Amino acid sequence: MKRRRYTADEINATELRPLSDGVWDVVLVDESIGRVQHRYSGGGRRQGWEATTPNLIRVSHSGEGTYAKTRQAALVDLMLSLGISTA
């Protein structure tokens, strides 16, 4: 990932492309910047959403709770962790 600053229109056009059940690839300006996916407990129960970088490193959730409650909140966690901002 080269750029860190994007226009608001570019950020708003971020795509979530399904990879498998509960896993989406995050694409910003034709480049994969990471993934958002369901987070499961050891017993197979959904706990929320988490984001991972392209190297599959888990991103910390910046809001309330251990995991993001929505896919969009996990997407925000990913963008914040990568230092993505508007130009």
Secondary structure, 3 states (H helix, E strand, C coil): CCCCEECHHHHHCCEEEEEECCEEEEEECCEEEEEEEEEECCCCCEEEEEEECCCCCECCCCCCCCCECCHHHHHHHHHHHCCCEEC
